[in-house]
C-alpha cells in the first residue's frame, strides 16, 4: 500500500530535495524510498532513525520495499529535517485522494487539540525560564538611578539561552493527573464521515481558545475551499472573536460557550446570565429592573463594561443577592452575539458526534503510531515533521480499515504514475524489479500474498551492484520446500 501511494506522488512538484538527480556527482538516495521507509516505520511504531537503519538490514518487508537499499541513520534524519513542507503537501495529496473516492465529505468537521511531550527535559526548560526572568529583572533595573549589574552573570545567561536546543518548548498541562511538562499543542481537524484527519498543526499555544478559526480555515482549504457548513469543538475553543471570524467565512461553529460566573461573595450572587441585553439602547437590565449603562471598553480582552448607578444599587432590595460592592458591574464580550449563537448550535447530539469523531484519532496517534506521546525530533519544526508523517500513516491505516487493502490498492493505482527520469535510475532504487523480489504478506503495506514467493524466479544481480560483494537474494519458497522435502526423503 505504501508503494502504491508513494508511486502516484509527483515529488518534484511537492518540493522534495533530489527528486531528480543531477547529471554529475554521486547521486543521493531517492526521496521516494526514504518516504516509504518513514511511513513504514511510523506504521510499525519504529520512529528512531537508527532503528529504521537496522530494519533495512533485518526486516524482510523493508528489504523488499526498498529493493535492498540500506540508508544510514544520518541520511534518514537529514531527509526528515529537510522535508517538513514537502511531507505536509504529500499528506494533503492523500487527503485529496480520499476526497476523490468519497471517503471525505466535509459536511461535518471536528476540531480538537492534545499535548505531546517535547524532547526537552523539565529541568532545562525551568532553567531557561529562570534565566529569562533574571534578564527581565536586569532590564527593569536599568531604569534605576544607580543600577548594579554583574556583566559576567548577564553574559553567562545570554550564552545559556543561545545554547538552548529547544527554545520553543514550554510547560503545558498534560491532562488530569499528569501534571505539567515541556510539550507542544497538536491540533487536528477530522472529517466525520470516516474519521480521517484532513489537516493538522503544531503550536506553542497552551490553550485552544485561539485555534478555532485558523483550524476551520485550514480544513476548508484542505477540502478544496468549499462551503464548510459545520465545525464542532469542545468548550476550550469558546472565543467570541473566533466565533465571529468563523461566521464571517460562512462556517457554522458548534461550540459550547465558556461562561464566567460571579466569584464574589459565597458563590450565590447573580451571574451575568440573569441580566438581559437590549441592543437598541446598548444597555443591560438586571433582575431588580434597573438599567446598567455602557461605561467603557477593555481593548486587551476585548470586552465592554456595563455598570448600574450607585444610587439604584443602594436602594435595590436584591442588592444582597447581586453584589457586595457599592454598585453592580457586568462585562460582556465585544462579540457577545456570536458565541451565543455558537452555544445554541452545540446540542448534545453534536457534542456526541464530536467525541466519536476526533477523540479516536488522537488515541491512535499517541499509542498505536507513536507508542508514547513524546516527540523524538527537537524543536517546533521537528514536531511538525513527525506529526505530518504520523497523520499520513494514520490516514493510510484508516483507509485500509474502511475499504480493505485490495480495493484501496486498485484505487491508488488507477492513475498512471510519472516515470522516473534516467538520472533517478542511477540511484539504484529505480532498478528494482519488484516482480523478481519476494513480496511480504503484511496487509498494512502491500496487497500481495505468499504465493508470490513461489512464483518468483531467481533474479540477476542489478547492474549497480555488479562486481561488489553483496548478499544474495532469498530463494523462492517453492525451491526451499523442494529442498526440504528432498532432505527428509533421503534421511
C-alpha positions as CSV (number, residue, x, y, z in Angstrom):
1,X,0.0,0.0,0.0
2,X,2.9,2.4,0.7
3,X,4.4,1.5,-2.6
4,X,1.2,2.3,-4.5
5,X,0.6,5.6,-2.6
6,X,4.2,6.9,-3.0
7,X,4.2,5.9,-6.6
8,X,1.4,8.3,-7.5
9,X,3.1,11.3,-6.0
10,X,4.9,14.0,-8.0
11,X,7.9,14.5,-5.8
12,X,9.4,17.4,-7.8
13,X,6.1,19.3,-7.6
14,X,5.8,18.6,-3.9
15,X,9.2,20.1,-3.2
16,X,11.3,17.0,-2.2
17,X,15.1,17.6,-2.5
18,X,16.9,15.3,-5.0
19,X,13.6,14.1,-6.6
20,X,15.5,14.5,-9.9
21,X,19.2,13.7,-9.5
22,X,21.8,15.9,-11.1
23,X,23.7,14.7,-14.1
24,X,27.1,15.0,-12.3
25,X,28.3,13.8,-9.0
26,X,27.3,10.8,-6.9
27,X,23.5,10.5,-6.7
28,X,21.9,10.5,-3.3
29,X,19.1,8.3,-2.1
30,X,15.8,8.7,-3.9
31,X,13.4,10.6,-1.6
32,X,10.7,8.1,-2.7
33,X,12.5,5.3,-0.9
34,X,13.1,7.4,2.2
35,X,9.5,8.4,2.4
36,X,8.4,4.8,2.1
37,X,10.8,3.8,4.8
38,X,9.5,6.6,7.2
39,X,5.9,5.7,6.5
40,X,6.5,2.0,7.2
41,X,8.3,2.9,10.4
42,X,5.5,5.0,11.7
43,X,3.0,2.3,10.9
44,X,5.1,-0.1,12.9
45,X,6.0,2.2,15.8
46,X,9.5,2.5,14.6
47,X,10.4,6.2,14.6
48,X,14.1,6.3,15.5
49,X,16.4,6.8,12.6
50,X,18.9,4.3,14.0
51,X,16.2,1.7,14.4
52,X,15.0,2.4,10.8
53,X,18.5,1.8,9.6
54,X,18.6,-1.6,11.4
55,X,15.2,-2.5,9.9
56,X,16.7,-2.0,6.4
57,X,19.0,-4.9,7.1
58,X,16.9,-7.3,9.1
59,X,13.2,-6.8,8.1
60,X,12.1,-8.7,5.0
61,X,9.3,-6.3,4.3
62,X,11.6,-3.3,4.3
63,X,14.2,-5.2,2.2
64,X,11.5,-5.7,-0.4
65,X,10.1,-2.2,-0.1
66,X,13.5,-0.5,-0.7
67,X,15.0,-3.1,-3.0
68,X,17.8,-4.0,-0.5
69,X,18.8,-0.3,-0.1
70,X,20.1,0.4,3.4
71,X,20.4,4.1,4.1
72,X,22.3,5.0,7.2
73,X,20.6,6.8,10.1
74,X,22.2,10.2,9.1
75,X,20.5,10.1,5.7
76,X,17.2,9.2,7.3
77,X,17.5,12.0,9.8
78,X,18.5,14.5,7.2
79,X,15.5,13.5,5.0
80,X,13.1,14.3,7.8
81,X,14.9,17.5,8.7
82,X,14.7,18.9,5.1
83,X,11.2,18.0,4.1
84,X,8.7,19.3,6.6
85,X,6.7,21.3,3.9
86,X,7.0,18.5,1.4
87,X,5.7,15.9,3.8
88,X,2.8,18.2,4.6
89,X,2.0,18.5,0.9
90,X,2.2,14.8,0.5
91,X,-0.3,14.4,3.3
92,X,-2.6,16.9,1.6
93,X,-2.3,14.8,-1.6
94,X,-3.6,11.7,0.4
95,X,-6.5,13.8,1.7
96,X,-7.3,14.9,-1.8
97,X,-7.3,11.3,-3.0
98,X,-9.6,10.4,-0.1
99,X,-12.0,13.2,-1.2
100,X,-11.9,11.9,-4.8
101,X,-13.0,8.4,-3.7
102,X,-15.7,9.6,-1.3
103,X,-14.0,8.9,2.0
104,X,-14.1,12.6,3.0
105,X,-17.3,14.5,2.7
106,X,-16.7,17.8,4.5
107,X,-20.2,18.1,5.9
108,X,-19.0,17.8,9.5
109,X,-15.5,18.5,10.7
110,X,-14.5,18.1,14.4
111,X,-11.5,20.0,15.8
112,X,-9.6,19.2,18.9
113,X,-6.1,19.6,20.4
114,X,-3.9,17.4,22.6
115,X,-0.5,17.8,24.2
116,X,2.5,15.8,23.0
117,X,5.6,15.9,25.2
118,X,8.7,17.6,23.8
119,X,12.2,16.3,23.8
120,X,13.4,18.9,26.2
121,X,13.5,17.9,29.8
122,X,11.6,19.8,32.5
123,X,14.9,20.8,34.2
124,X,16.3,22.5,31.0
125,X,13.0,24.4,30.4
126,X,12.8,25.5,34.1
127,X,16.4,26.8,33.9
128,X,15.7,28.7,30.7
129,X,12.6,30.4,32.2
130,X,14.7,31.3,35.3
131,X,17.3,32.9,33.0
132,X,14.7,34.8,31.2
133,X,13.3,36.1,34.5
134,X,16.7,37.2,35.5
135,X,17.3,39.1,32.3
136,X,13.9,40.8,32.6
137,X,14.8,41.8,36.1
138,X,18.2,43.2,34.8
139,X,16.4,45.1,32.1
140,X,13.9,46.6,34.6
141,X,16.8,47.6,36.8
142,X,18.3,49.7,34.1
143,X,15.6,52.3,34.8
144,X,17.1,52.9,38.3
145,X,19.4,55.8,39.1
146,X,22.3,53.6,40.0
147,X,21.7,50.0,38.7
148,X,24.0,47.3,39.9
149,X,24.6,44.8,37.1
150,X,27.0,41.9,37.0
151,X,28.2,41.9,33.4
152,X,29.7,38.4,33.7
153,X,26.4,37.0,35.0
154,X,24.5,38.6,32.2
155,X,26.9,37.2,29.6
156,X,26.6,33.7,31.1
157,X,22.8,34.0,31.0
158,X,22.8,35.1,27.3
159,X,25.2,32.3,26.4
160,X,22.9,29.7,28.2
161,X,19.9,31.0,26.2
162,X,21.8,30.8,23.0
163,X,22.8,27.2,23.6
164,X,19.2,26.1,24.3
165,X,18.5,23.2,21.8
166,X,14.7,23.6,22.0
167,X,13.7,27.2,22.8
168,X,10.1,26.8,21.7
169,X,9.1,24.2,24.2
170,X,7.3,25.4,27.3
171,X,5.4,23.9,30.2
172,X,1.9,22.7,29.4
173,X,-0.7,20.8,31.3
174,X,-0.8,17.3,30.1
175,X,-4.2,16.4,31.4
176,X,-5.7,15.4,34.8
177,X,-3.2,13.6,37.0
178,X,-0.3,14.1,34.6
179,X,1.0,17.5,35.7
180,X,2.9,19.9,33.5
181,X,5.7,19.0,31.1
182,X,7.5,20.6,28.2
183,X,5.2,20.0,25.4
184,X,3.6,21.2,22.1
185,X,-0.1,21.6,21.4
186,X,-1.1,19.4,18.4
187,X,-4.3,20.5,16.6
188,X,-6.3,18.3,14.2
189,X,-9.4,18.7,12.1
190,X,-11.1,15.3,11.5
191,X,-13.8,14.6,8.9
192,X,-16.8,12.9,10.5
193,X,-17.5,10.6,7.6
194,X,-14.7,8.1,8.3
195,X,-12.6,9.9,10.9
196,X,-9.8,10.9,8.5
197,X,-7.6,13.8,9.5
198,X,-7.9,16.5,6.9
199,X,-5.4,18.9,8.4
200,X,-3.2,19.4,11.4
201,X,-1.0,21.9,13.1
202,X,1.6,22.0,15.9
203,X,1.6,25.2,18.0
204,X,3.1,26.5,21.2
205,X,-0.3,27.8,22.4
206,X,-1.0,26.5,25.9
207,X,-4.8,26.6,25.3
208,X,-7.1,26.1,22.4
209,X,-9.3,29.2,22.6
210,X,-7.4,31.0,19.7
211,X,-7.3,28.0,17.3
212,X,-10.9,27.6,16.2
213,X,-10.9,29.9,13.2
214,X,-7.3,29.0,12.0
215,X,-8.1,25.3,12.1
216,X,-11.5,25.7,10.4
217,X,-9.9,27.8,7.7
218,X,-7.1,25.2,7.2
219,X,-9.7,22.5,7.0
220,X,-11.7,24.5,4.4
221,X,-8.5,24.9,2.3
222,X,-7.7,21.2,2.6
223,X,-11.2,20.3,1.3
224,X,-10.8,22.5,-1.7
225,X,-12.3,25.7,-0.3
226,X,-15.9,24.6,-0.4
227,X,-18.5,26.0,2.0
228,X,-17.7,24.4,5.3
229,X,-21.1,24.2,6.9
230,X,-20.4,22.6,10.3
231,X,-17.4,22.6,12.7
232,X,-17.7,21.1,16.1
233,X,-15.3,21.6,19.0
234,X,-15.3,21.5,22.8
235,X,-15.6,24.3,25.3
236,X,-11.9,25.0,25.2
237,X,-12.4,26.7,21.8
238,X,-15.0,29.1,23.1
239,X,-14.0,32.6,22.0
240,X,-16.2,35.4,20.8
241,X,-13.7,36.8,18.3
242,X,-13.1,33.3,16.8
243,X,-16.8,32.7,16.6
244,X,-17.4,36.0,14.8
245,X,-14.5,35.2,12.4
246,X,-16.0,31.8,11.5
247,X,-19.4,33.3,10.8
248,X,-17.7,35.9,8.5
249,X,-16.3,33.0,6.5
250,X,-19.7,31.2,6.4
251,X,-18.6,28.5,8.9
252,X,-21.2,27.4,11.4
253,X,-19.3,26.6,14.6
254,X,-20.9,24.3,17.2
255,X,-19.0,25.1,20.5
256,X,-20.4,25.3,24.0
257,X,-19.8,28.8,25.4
258,X,-17.4,29.1,28.3
259,X,-19.4,31.4,30.6
260,X,-17.9,33.1,33.5
261,X,-19.5,33.0,36.9
262,X,-19.8,35.6,39.7
263,X,-16.9,34.6,42.0
264,X,-17.6,37.4,44.5
265,X,-19.3,36.6,47.9
266,X,-20.2,33.0,48.8
267,X,-21.0,31.9,45.2
268,X,-24.8,32.6,45.4
269,X,-24.7,36.0,43.8
270,X,-26.4,36.6,40.5
271,X,-24.2,35.7,37.5
272,X,-24.4,37.6,34.2
273,X,-26.9,35.2,32.6
274,X,-29.6,36.9,34.9
275,X,-29.0,40.2,33.0
276,X,-30.8,40.8,29.7
277,X,-29.3,42.8,26.9
278,X,-31.2,45.5,24.9
279,X,-29.4,46.0,21.6
280,X,-31.4,49.1,20.7
281,X,-30.2,51.1,23.8
282,X,-27.0,49.1,24.3
283,X,-27.8,48.5,28.0
284,X,-28.4,45.7,30.4
285,X,-31.4,45.0,32.5
286,X,-30.8,43.5,36.0
287,X,-33.2,41.2,38.0
288,X,-34.2,44.3,40.0
289,X,-35.4,46.1,36.8
290,X,-32.5,48.6,37.0
291,X,-30.5,49.7,33.9
292,X,-26.8,49.1,33.5
293,X,-25.3,51.5,31.0
294,X,-22.1,51.2,29.0
295,X,-19.1,52.6,30.7
296,X,-16.1,51.6,28.6
297,X,-14.2,49.0,26.5
298,X,-11.2,46.9,27.5
299,X,-9.2,46.6,24.3
300,X,-6.8,43.9,25.7
301,X,-9.6,41.4,26.4
302,X,-11.7,42.7,24.4
303,X,-14.9,43.3,26.4
304,X,-17.4,46.0,27.3
305,X,-18.1,47.2,30.9
306,X,-21.7,47.9,32.0
307,X,-22.5,49.3,35.4
308,X,-25.5,50.5,37.3
309,X,-25.7,53.8,39.2
310,X,-24.7,53.6,42.9
311,X,-28.0,55.2,44.0
312,X,-30.0,52.5,42.2
313,X,-28.0,49.6,43.7
314,X,-28.1,51.1,47.2
315,X,-31.9,51.3,47.2
316,X,-32.4,47.9,45.5
317,X,-34.0,45.1,47.6
318,X,-32.0,42.5,45.7
319,X,-28.6,44.0,46.4
320,X,-27.6,41.4,48.9
321,X,-28.1,38.7,46.3
322,X,-26.4,40.7,43.5
323,X,-23.2,42.2,44.7
324,X,-21.1,43.0,47.7
325,X,-19.7,46.2,46.1
326,X,-21.3,49.6,46.1
327,X,-22.6,49.0,42.6
328,X,-23.0,46.0,40.2
329,X,-20.9,45.9,37.1
330,X,-21.0,43.3,34.3
331,X,-18.6,42.6,31.4
332,X,-19.9,41.5,28.0
333,X,-17.6,40.3,25.2
334,X,-17.3,42.6,22.3
335,X,-18.7,39.8,20.1
336,X,-21.3,38.6,22.6
337,X,-23.9,37.6,20.0
338,X,-21.6,35.3,18.0
339,X,-20.7,32.9,20.9
340,X,-24.4,32.9,22.0
341,X,-25.4,31.6,18.5
342,X,-22.5,29.2,18.6
343,X,-23.6,27.9,22.0
344,X,-27.2,27.3,20.8
345,X,-25.9,25.1,17.9
346,X,-23.9,22.9,20.3
347,X,-26.5,20.4,21.1
348,X,-25.9,17.1,22.9
349,X,-26.1,15.2,19.7
350,X,-23.4,17.4,18.1
351,X,-21.1,17.0,21.1
352,X,-21.6,13.2,21.0
353,X,-20.6,13.3,17.2
354,X,-17.6,15.4,18.1
355,X,-16.4,12.9,20.7
356,X,-16.8,9.9,18.5
357,X,-15.0,11.7,15.6
358,X,-12.0,13.4,17.0
359,X,-11.0,11.6,20.1
360,X,-10.3,8.3,18.4
361,X,-7.6,9.6,16.0
362,X,-5.6,11.1,18.9
363,X,-5.6,7.8,20.8
364,X,-4.4,6.1,17.7
365,X,-1.7,8.7,17.1
366,X,-0.4,8.6,20.6
367,X,-0.5,4.9,21.4
368,X,-0.7,3.0,18.1
369,X,1.7,5.1,16.0
370,X,3.9,7.0,18.4
371,X,3.8,4.3,21.1
372,X,4.2,7.0,23.6
373,X,3.1,10.6,23.1
374,X,6.5,12.1,23.0
375,X,8.4,13.6,20.1
376,X,11.9,12.3,19.0
377,X,12.8,15.4,17.0
378,X,13.7,18.6,18.7
379,X,12.0,22.0,18.1
380,X,8.8,23.1,16.6
381,X,10.0,22.1,13.1
382,X,10.9,18.6,14.2
383,X,7.5,18.2,15.9
384,X,5.7,19.2,12.8
385,X,7.5,16.8,10.5
386,X,6.8,14.0,13.0
387,X,3.1,14.8,13.1
388,X,3.0,15.1,9.3
389,X,4.3,11.6,8.9
390,X,2.1,10.2,11.7
391,X,-1.1,11.7,10.3
392,X,-0.2,10.3,6.8
393,X,0.4,6.8,8.4
394,X,-2.9,7.1,10.4
395,X,-4.9,8.1,7.3
396,X,-3.4,5.2,5.3
397,X,-4.2,2.8,8.1
398,X,-7.8,4.1,8.4
399,X,-8.4,3.9,4.7
400,X,-7.3,0.3,4.7
401,X,-9.7,-0.5,7.5
402,X,-12.6,1.2,5.7
403,X,-12.0,0.0,2.1
404,X,-9.9,-3.1,2.6
405,X,-6.3,-3.4,1.3
406,X,-7.1,-4.9,-2.1
407,X,-9.7,-2.3,-3.1
408,X,-7.6,0.6,-1.9
409,X,-4.6,-0.6,-3.9
410,X,-6.7,-0.7,-7.0
411,X,-7.9,2.8,-6.4
412,X,-4.4,4.1,-5.8
413,X,-3.1,2.5,-9.0
414,X,-5.9,3.8,-11.3
415,X,-3.9,6.8,-12.4
416,X,-0.6,6.1,-14.2
417,X,2.4,7.5,-12.4
418,X,5.1,9.7,-13.9
419,X,8.1,7.6,-14.9
420,X,11.3,8.4,-13.1
421,X,14.0,10.0,-15.2
422,X,17.2,8.4,-16.2
423,X,19.1,10.4,-13.6
424,X,17.0,9.0,-10.8
425,X,17.5,5.5,-12.1
426,X,21.2,6.0,-11.4
427,X,20.5,5.9,-7.7
428,X,19.7,2.3,-7.9
429,X,16.2,2.5,-6.4
430,X,14.6,2.6,-9.9
431,X,16.5,-0.5,-10.9
432,X,14.5,-2.7,-8.5
433,X,12.4,-5.4,-10.2
434,X,9.5,-5.9,-7.7
435,X,8.3,-9.0,-9.7
436,X,11.7,-10.6,-9.1
437,X,11.9,-9.9,-5.4
438,X,9.8,-11.9,-2.9
439,X,6.9,-9.9,-1.7
440,X,6.0,-9.9,2.0
441,X,2.5,-10.5,3.3
442,X,1.7,-7.5,5.6
443,X,-1.7,-6.1,4.5
444,X,-0.7,-2.8,6.1
445,X,1.9,-2.2,3.5
446,X,1.4,-4.4,0.5
447,X,-1.5,-6.2,-1.3
448,X,0.2,-9.5,-2.1
449,X,0.1,-13.0,-0.7
450,X,2.6,-15.7,0.0
451,X,2.0,-17.3,-3.4
452,X,4.2,-14.6,-5.0
453,X,7.2,-16.1,-3.2
454,X,6.7,-19.4,-5.0
455,X,6.1,-17.8,-8.4
456,X,9.2,-15.6,-8.3
457,X,12.3,-16.6,-10.3
458,X,15.9,-16.2,-9.1
459,X,16.8,-12.5,-10.1
460,X,20.0,-11.4,-11.5
461,X,22.2,-9.0,-9.5
462,X,21.4,-5.4,-10.5
463,X,24.0,-3.6,-12.6
464,X,24.6,-1.1,-9.9
465,X,25.8,-3.9,-7.6
466,X,27.9,-5.7,-10.3
467,X,31.4,-6.6,-9.1
468,X,30.5,-6.0,-5.4
469,X,30.3,-8.5,-2.6
470,X,26.6,-8.4,-1.8
471,X,24.3,-10.7,-0.1
472,X,22.3,-13.0,-2.4
473,X,18.6,-12.7,-2.9
474,X,16.3,-15.1,-1.0
475,X,15.5,-18.3,-2.8
476,X,11.9,-18.9,-3.7
477,X,9.7,-20.7,-1.2
478,X,8.9,-23.4,-3.8
479,X,12.6,-24.3,-4.2
480,X,13.2,-24.2,-0.5
481,X,10.2,-26.5,0.1
482,X,11.5,-28.9,-2.6
483,X,15.0,-28.9,-0.9
484,X,13.5,-29.7,2.5
485,X,11.3,-32.5,1.0
486,X,14.4,-34.0,-0.7
487,X,16.4,-33.9,2.5
488,X,13.6,-35.6,4.5
489,X,13.2,-38.3,1.9
490,X,16.9,-39.0,1.8
491,X,17.2,-39.2,5.5
